[in-house]
Amino acid sequence: MCLLALLIINPKAIAFDKRSSYALSHYIMAVMYDDLGQIDKAIEEYKIALKADYKNSVIHLNLAVSYLKNNNFPDAIKELDTVVKLEPDSVEPHAILALLYAAQNKTDLATSEYELALKNASKLEPKNVNIYKTLGLVFIQQKKMQAAENTYKLIIGLSPNDAEAHFYLGSVYFELKNKDKSIEELKKTLELKPDYAEALNYLGYLYVEESRNLEQAEVMIKKALEIDPHNGAYIDSLGWLYFKKGKIKEAVKELEKASNLVEDPVIHDHLGDAYFKVGDLEKAKISWQNSLKLDSRQDKIKEKLERINKTKQ
């Protein structure tokens, strides 16, 4: 099981009461069996050790890992949950649970466990910027934008010239509908790192969406494409820029290219608009239908399709 390569349990880290020599002896036997690959025997020894010292979180943690090696996920989860109850501020059980849930494609549970692991890790290392960065990304994935904003502000407080933190704070502000602050943070990102392709595209696209600073937007988007010429999102930005500038044929060309690279509802929507503008109603309809397949909640796309149906009648 590939995720086990990420699990490192240190037997020396275990702390036993002097009265728990019985538990210690069985724990040592369990570790020996584990090292020899005799997982079933290791599990039995861990269980015996726990009968003598049930509140020892390290034994529970090692037992959980042994269960994982046997692909016994339910019992592994029970043991990890016990570790969390015994050691609420621990990092390892949450990290292992996150990996376990990710391996089972239980994304929401995995993300929640990553968040808990990172929060606990940040308590242990309160000035470790990388922990907060990862936590910020987890908050963004969970759509917890206020928590993400606070996290990236904290990072910037610790490291004011961190371009990545300013970029993600800018993207968070965009999600929070605060475009002025979003632009401010993206500009700061580019001051610190002028070749930051994601920031170049993000700010350029934001300008295109608002139909302002289009010449500046074109320079930024094309610079992003020089850095990453096969990025579908950047190509979409260029196509949408051409659409806004009235260069519809060029827009269709770029948006078709983007749609072949990335399956994204926004790109299909843009392409549908471009086809509609040149009078190709059938292709516009197909593009908007493709957009709806990827995200069925788009009322504006439904309105566009209704418009096409009325036009054909």
Secondary structure, DSSP 8 states (H G I E B T S, - for coil): -GGGGG----GGG----GGGHHHHHHHHHHHHHHHTT-HHHHHHHHHHHHHH-TT-HHHHHHHHHHHHHTT-HHHHHHHHHHHHHH-TT-SHHHHHHHHHHHHTT-HHHHHHHHHHHHHHHHHHSTT-HHHHHHHHHHHHHTT-HHHHHHHHHHHHHH-TT-HHHHHHHHHHHHHTT-HHHHHHHHHHHHHH-TT-HHHHHHHHHHHHHTT-SHHHHHHHHHHHHHHSTT-HHHHHHHHHHHHHTT-HHHHHHHHHHHHHH---HHHHHHHHHHHHHTT-HHHHHHHHHHHHHH-TT-HHHHHHHHHHHHHH-
